[in-house]
Amino acid sequence: MNKPQELVITDLAQGLPAITPSFGAALAEACAVCLEEQGHNQGVEITIDGDFNAKFNLYWQPVTEQMLRCWNDEEFTTEQAEARYCVLSC
């Protein structure tokens, strides 16, 4: 596999053809909260294996106390963060 690519999760706030910028920003926040709550550091490497294979180093916005209060439902936050990863692999 090649050298990992840089993936800035916050860029999802720019939107995609089927994701509005507002929803993309919300998904990016959910990912940031989940990643930090699991103890991951900026630049953590993930590997995608499936229809395509790739490695990424993930970067996200700093998590604030307000974000933690907003995303305080662990199950819902995790579901939203997982949606973000599904967008990556499609």
N, C-alpha and C positions, 0 to 999 in steps of 0.2 A: 504494500500500500504506500502511496506517496506521502510526502510531508503534510502534516495537518494544515487545513485551511483555517483562517480566522473567521469566526462567526460572531457578530455582535447582535445579540438577541434584541436589543433596543431598536435596531433598524426595522423591526417588524412594525413599528409605529409609523412607518412611511406607507404602509398598506401594501396589498397585493391585489391581483385582479378580483379575487373573491373575498377579500378581507379589508374592511375599512381601516383607515389609520387609527381611529378610536379603539376598535376592537383589537387591533394589532398591539396597541400600547398596553391594553389590559392584559393580553396574553403574555407580553414581555414582562410585565410586573409580576404576574403569577409565577413565571419561570424564575425570575430573580429571587423571589421570596423562597420558593422551594429549594433552589440550589444553595442558598445561604443557610437555610434551616437544616439542610443535610450536611453542612460543613464544607461545602465545596469552595475552592478559591477561584478567583478570576483566572482564566486561561486553562481551566480543567479540560482534559481531552476526552472526547467521546468518539466512539466508533460506530458507524452505521453499516450494518450488513443486511443485505436484502436485494431489492431490485438493482441497487447500486451499492458500491462499497466506498466509504470515505471516512476520513478522520477530521475532526474539527476541534479547535480550541475555542471554548465558549467565553464570551465576555458579556457583561450586563451592567445596568445602571446600579448605583449604590442603593441598598435597601434602607428605607427610612422607617422611623417609628410609625408614621402615618400609614405607610404601605403594610406594615405588620398588623396594624389595627384593621385595615381594610380587608386584608386577606387572612383573617383569623380563623376561617373554617378550613381546616386542613384537607378534608376530603374534596371540597369544591375547588380549592386552590390547586390541588394535585391534578384534578381533572382538567382544569384550564391549562396548566403547564403541559400536561400530556398532549393536549390539542396542538400546542405549539410545536412539539416534536413531530407530530403527524404531518403538520404543514411542511416541515423540513424534508420528510422522507417521501413526499408525493411528487 
